[in-house]
Structure formats: structure tokens, C-alpha cells
Amino acid sequence: MFGIGLLKGLSVTMRHFIESYLYDRKPWEPRYHEEWLRKRQSVEGKGLFTIQYPEQKRKISEHFRFLPMLVYDETPDKPRCTACGVCARVCPPQCIWIQRATDEKGRPQARPAGFWIDTTICMSCGFCAEFCPFDAIKMNQEHEIPTSDRDRDMFYSLEKLLVPVEYYAKLHPSDYAAEQQERQAKQEARKQEA
Amino acid sequence: MATDLGAIEAQLNQAFPGAVIDRDGDWLVIEASRLPTVAQYLRDEMGYDWLTHLSASDYPDRFEVVYNLYSSRPDQQGPGIPFKVRVPDKANPHVPSLTSIWKSADFQEREVWDMFGIRFDGHPNLKRILLWEGFAGHPLRKDWHEPYYEQEHKPFPSRWPHAQQPKPRSAEERVRWRANVQYPQGFDPDQWKPVPEIDVLPAAKIDLNGLETDQVYVNIGPQHPSTHGVLRMIVGLNGETVTSIYPVLGHLHRNHEKIGERNLWTGIIPYTDRLDYVCPMYNNFGYVVAVERLMGQEVPERAEYLRVIMGELTRVINHLLAIGFQFNELGAMFTPMIYAFTEREHVLDLFEEASGARMMVNYYRFGGVARDVSDDWLKRCRKVVDRLDRKIDEFDTMLSDNEIFIARARGVGAMSWQEMVNYGVTGPVLRSAGLKYDIRKVEPYSIYDTFDFEVPTFETGDIYDRYRQRMAEARESVKILRQALDRIPARGPIQAGKKPWNPKVPAGELYSRVEHPKGELGFYLVSDGGTNPYRYHVRSPSFVNLGALEAMSVGHLFADAIVILGSIDITLGEVDR
């Protein structure tokens, strides 16, 4: 009969409508409750799916990548980076420029004198971090970077790129733990050889 | 795996002595002047009725136009016939057009003309398709250089180890008519007049009930809420009935192929994400499979399972989104679309966890995948799959019996599968018209041959059948996902050998295709053994399927034309490349 299919469809939208009020809301609690948020965005969630950005923010995954950063262990003048250039060469849009440091006699040193990333070109692919043989370049998760002057602020130099290793460990805990483990295993293997 | 090219060559030589002049690896070389007769014979006598891919390549001493023929006949589905034509005259290259035999050649020959400047004799409308009339040069020729040109190939030596601090170039400088615009010699921008558009359109006067009247043209786009992106259509109308559609493409063109040819083999993977941005995982899949075929690279089992899981999740969300947008165009503003987007969010969360990004995933690598997933991820994935299964049923209840939808969709945009094959249409649109043809079945890649799934088909190919087709295919994908999640090895390598940042790909030439959610996604690659592809071409399903839009829409109402466009399910990132 004409109209039955239509009503069947409307019953679905009606159920969604009702659920958006009744699924997670308790009238005596504040409207945007942290726990509701988790509940309604889970795979089993039924109610409203949207959140109030920027007052509320979703937890981003620890593997999320946005822009590259350079890691140093103790002090910023001794970065892990050895200026080997793999990242600059693998970068698909070629947004990394590296100047290798030299000593007084002009011999190349294993550290960068200059390191620039044009973040307006960077496509966040993560190849630089993935292929870095020294775990020196990693992906930052700071993604709210609007600015009024892209020439001045979107062009990252060494000072802006360097972050302490603790910062990296906080962003990517499981990757950091895996790297530490690997490093220790290597050191022990070297000790046994010696 | 490959067809018996020797037998085909012998048969062709018998029918047309001297027409096959050479064998170039897996490719037959056919004499240019006899191309149309040989093509006609291949189509009518040998059953190879499907020209899916046509492109060209620029070598120092010649051009080559390459063709890939496949067959819709059940006993010949699978590997097809690759053949090519050599054009030694580089100053004035021309080849006979195949548009009279295959309508799918229309758009693709125009693309070759646009990018290489090869003329196709007998083409009814040999105009530029992705660039604008008046563009200087043909950009995929090897001697064409873009502004700010540094080097033929990346990596550029200016980046390491003696880079100077680069001067930040403002976006204004990059786009304004300044240093980055190349003018042809003797060109004066003040004297330039745009090429009049009216000559691309059919007759400007029509006869209506004995009265001579002006043909009415309506421009839709390039920015329009119901065109799926920046597509412009010039629609000819007779009253409210569509008499012609002329799609104007290229608003999103960035010459993906030139970027690819100048990049490292690895460096192309993140660019393929940007082709069809609704299904980035599957674009990765297609490209990686193509290069692995060229390299002869094996993939560990766990990585293969992860690839299939990601690929099929992509297929489900693509079909749900296609259905959602379809209803947008029908006037059911936003409700089905937003429901589809909610489901997509859950899948994108999985992608973010696995790959590090929601859309621009960059997940597949030659010989594996970028990152392993945890057991938690697999558990969550199973929950998401169960949810998708429920939600497909919910969509079914919500939409399938809707009388308004049925009244709008039944019989609209119908086309027989024979005609679709002639237009080169692939994917769910083709299967909805009744031809059982799925590359996962007829030419299996990855581990698709180990899964138990059906290839659903419907009868008429109208909008309603396309809708049901997508629904049925999403269900089959859920079936594959369940099997993959059950059988995935608990531990194991996800990368064969060491992952090189700069793999060497042996010299060779191939066309490789996969079943993308929208149709046949093919990659034509030529390697000269170096670190960069010599030629890199994407045969995108949306681009070729769009060629059938006019034939599907003519005779229908204006409002239906938009729905038909939506039911073909195009993504402009892939059409314009």
C-alpha cells in the first residue's frame, strides 16, 4: 500500500530522534558531560554523535601525525639529527632543507647547521619520521596552528622544530617504549660482543 | 596469468598479414594505419569488446599510444590484450581515433591530446579536456617544464647537504600572475581573448513543434551543491528535458601524473591518497599492487590481511556515502548522508589508529604496510564491522521501500550492460545492469581468491538498481571483513625484508588494475630501472564512467540528470587528477 515504505523509513529517523534525547542524557547532569561523550562516540553509541568543538575535544590517537619535529636528548645544541639527509631526499613535496655543519677546516660534521621545513608545503605523510635511521625526526601532533602571517610563522627553522625527548615520549608512548627496548637490546648485543 | 599473446598474434597475422609489426615485452605493436580495422576485428570477431585503458608515453625517439582490451565474455574475462601503436613523427604526431568503435576512447583520447599533443584523426571533438583551450604546451611531454623548475627528478640537490636558507615564498607569489606563470613566446596577456565556448555545443537553434527557437543552455557548476565537487556541466534543455550534457572538467587538475613521474617510487604513495579522497586506502592498494607486480615483490600474510581489511572497510563506507549523497540529490536533504557520515567516523577512527591519519592515510608500502595494528584494534574493528552490518540493515529499512524514491529512481538513467561496456563503465554501475564482472574474481590480486563472497548483480542498471547494487556489495564486503578478521594470523611480519626509502624497480612496462569501490582503478607504469617512474598514468574509474553521463541522461528531466550524476558516484579528485 502506498505510504508503508515511507512510514517504515520515518520510523527509523524517529527512533534516532528519540535516542538523541534519551540515550545518554540525565537531566540533572550538565549538558555536555565527559562520560556521555565517551559513551555516545563509542562503537555501541546510539545518541547524538557530534560534540561541541572547541569547548570539547576528542582524544586523538597516539599514532596521529601532523607536522615533523626534531628530537634532542639532553640539550638543544646536541640534536639527534646527524644531517644524513634521508628525510630531505624521501620527502615527496621536497619541503625539507638541510645545511650540514662544518668545523673550522670545512670538514663536514654529523649535525645540522640549518634545518628548515616549509609547513605550507608539508603534506603530513610521515615518511621523514618513518625512514629516519637515527629516530631523530618524529611527527608532532600539534595541529591547531592558525596564524596571521604564513611567511613568518609557517616556515619552521631549527629552533622551532627542536623538542626534548620527553615531549616525544609523552606524545607517542608506545613507539617510544619500543624504540628504547630496541636500543637496549642493541647495546646488550654490543656488550656481549666486546 | 597472462593471455596467450602468441596465439592472438598468430590469429591477427593470419587475418591481417603484417599488421602486428613487433612484440614489445607483453605488448603487441600494431601498425598505426591499420589500427581501426584490427580493433574492429578484435571487438567483433574475437570478443575483446572492452577498451578500458588508453594512454600514451613519450620516448626520446617516438610517442607510444597504449591500449588495454578486455572481454566481457564469461570464458575470456580475466587478462586482456595489451597493444600499442608507435608514432615516430614527434613534430606532428597523429593516430587514427577509435571513438567510432569504442565510446570509452572519447574522453581518454582527449586526455592524450591534452597531455601529449597527439592528434586522433576522426575524433569528433578533439578538444583539451583537463586544461583550458589556449594552454601553452602539452605538460606530460618530457621537454615541458613547470615554473620554478629545478630538476627532472626528485630529490632536488638544493635540499641537502648544502641547502641555503630558503626564502619563504608567499602564497600570493605562488599564485599571482608573476614569476610562476609561463607565457608562450610573443604572448601578450592584454590582447588575449578567451576561446568562445559556444562552438563546443551542438546547434544553437532547435525546432519545437514547428517553431524555430533558441536552444537553452543551463550551466551547472563549477560550484554547485549537487555536483559532488567542482564539476561544470553545460546542459542543453528542450523544455525540461535534457538534450545534451557537456561536462567541463579540470577545475581540480594538478597534473598528478607529472608529479608522479618526477617523484621517487615511494613518494607517490601519499599522492595517491588524494586521488579519490573518499577511498584513500584503495588508491594506495592499487598503486602498491602495480609496483609490486613490476618488482616481483612478495607480501607477508598478515600484511595481506591488513590490506584486505582496510580495503573492504573503505568499500563499505564508500557505498554508504554514495547512497547518502544520492539521497541528497533526490531532495532528502542530509538525513541519510549524515547517518552515513556517522558510520564513516567509526571507520576513520580505525584508520587514524592504524595509519596516523584519517583521510590521507599513506598506509601501504611495497611489500607490506606501514604499521602493525594491536589486538585491541582488531577487537574494535570487529565491533565496527558488526555495527556496519546493523547499519546497512537500517539503511535498507529506511530507504529501500520509500515510495518517493522508487518513483524517482525506477527506470531513470537505465542503460544496458552492452552499452556500458562500450562506454568503458566499470564497477557497481556496470554490475547493476547485469554483467557479472569483478576484478577481485576474474583477475584476483592480493588474497581475494581465498575469500568466499558473491558478486551481486541486478537487471536494469537504473538508479534504483545501482542503489540496491551498492547495498548488496557493502553486505558482501562485510562478509569478507568477517572472514579476514577470523583468519588473520595473530603475529607475523608486516613487511617483507627491509623497507627501503628508495627502491629500485626493474625496467618494465605494465598496466595493472584493481577493483576500486567505484570501478576499475588501473595504473600504467613504465620503469627504466631508475628511482623514478618513467611514465605513470592513472586510469581512474570516475573519469571514464563520467563519459557515459550524457548518454544516460539524455531524454530525462533536468532534475533527474543530477540524480544520475550522483548515481555514477564520481569523485572530482580522481576525475581531474
Chai-1 contact restraints between the chains, C-beta under 6 A:
chainA,res_idxA,chainB,res_idxB,connection_type,confidence,min_distance_angstrom,max_distance_angstrom,comment,restraint_id
A,F2,B,E403,contact,1.0,0.0,6.0,A-B,restraint_1
A,G5,B,D401,contact,1.0,0.0,6.0,A-B,restraint_2
A,G5,B,N402,contact,1.0,0.0,6.0,A-B,restraint_3
A,G5,B,E403,contact,1.0,0.0,6.0,A-B,restraint_4
A,L6,B,N402,contact,1.0,0.0,6.0,A-B,restraint_5
A,L6,B,E403,contact,1.0,0.0,6.0,A-B,restraint_6
A,K8,B,T397,contact,1.0,0.0,6.0,A-B,restraint_7
A,K8,B,D401,contact,1.0,0.0,6.0,A-B,restraint_8
A,G9,B,M398,contact,1.0,0.0,6.0,A-B,restraint_9
A,G9,B,N402,contact,1.0,0.0,6.0,A-B,restraint_10
A,V12,B,E394,contact,1.0,0.0,6.0,A-B,restraint_11
A,V12,B,T397,contact,1.0,0.0,6.0,A-B,restraint_12
A,V12,B,M398,contact,1.0,0.0,6.0,A-B,restraint_13
A,T13,B,T335,contact,1.0,0.0,6.0,A-B,restraint_14
A,V43,B,H346,contact,1.0,0.0,6.0,A-B,restraint_15
A,V43,B,K383,contact,1.0,0.0,6.0,A-B,restraint_16
A,V43,B,V384,contact,1.0,0.0,6.0,A-B,restraint_17
A,V43,B,R387,contact,1.0,0.0,6.0,A-B,restraint_18
A,F49,B,T342,contact,1.0,0.0,6.0,A-B,restraint_19
A,S61,B,E352,contact,1.0,0.0,6.0,A-B,restraint_20
A,S61,B,E353,contact,1.0,0.0,6.0,A-B,restraint_21
A,H63,B,G356,contact,1.0,0.0,6.0,A-B,restraint_22
A,F64,B,G356,contact,1.0,0.0,6.0,A-B,restraint_23
A,R65,B,G356,contact,1.0,0.0,6.0,A-B,restraint_24
A,G85,B,W160,contact,1.0,0.0,6.0,A-B,restraint_25
A,G85,B,P161,contact,1.0,0.0,6.0,A-B,restraint_26
A,A88,B,R159,contact,1.0,0.0,6.0,A-B,restraint_27
A,A88,B,W160,contact,1.0,0.0,6.0,A-B,restraint_28
A,R89,B,P155,contact,1.0,0.0,6.0,A-B,restraint_29
A,V90,B,W501,contact,1.0,0.0,6.0,A-B,restraint_30
A,P92,B,N263,contact,1.0,0.0,6.0,A-B,restraint_31
A,P92,B,G267,contact,1.0,0.0,6.0,A-B,restraint_32
A,P92,B,P270,contact,1.0,0.0,6.0,A-B,restraint_33
A,Q94,B,K154,contact,1.0,0.0,6.0,A-B,restraint_34
A,Q94,B,F156,contact,1.0,0.0,6.0,A-B,restraint_35
A,Q94,B,R159,contact,1.0,0.0,6.0,A-B,restraint_36
A,W97,B,R159,contact,1.0,0.0,6.0,A-B,restraint_37
A,W97,B,A163,contact,1.0,0.0,6.0,A-B,restraint_38
A,W97,B,P166,contact,1.0,0.0,6.0,A-B,restraint_39
A,I98,B,W160,contact,1.0,0.0,6.0,A-B,restraint_40
A,I98,B,A163,contact,1.0,0.0,6.0,A-B,restraint_41
A,Q99,B,A163,contact,1.0,0.0,6.0,A-B,restraint_42
A,R100,B,P161,contact,1.0,0.0,6.0,A-B,restraint_43
A,G114,B,Q165,contact,1.0,0.0,6.0,A-B,restraint_44
A,W116,B,P166,contact,1.0,0.0,6.0,A-B,restraint_45
A,M123,B,P270,contact,1.0,0.0,6.0,A-B,restraint_46
A,C125,B,P270,contact,1.0,0.0,6.0,A-B,restraint_47
A,C125,B,N362,contact,1.0,0.0,6.0,A-B,restraint_48
A,G126,B,G356,contact,1.0,0.0,6.0,A-B,restraint_49
A,F131,B,W501,contact,1.0,0.0,6.0,A-B,restraint_50
A,D151,B,P168,contact,1.0,0.0,6.0,A-B,restraint_51
A,D151,B,S170,contact,1.0,0.0,6.0,A-B,restraint_52
A,F155,B,P168,contact,1.0,0.0,6.0,A-B,restraint_53
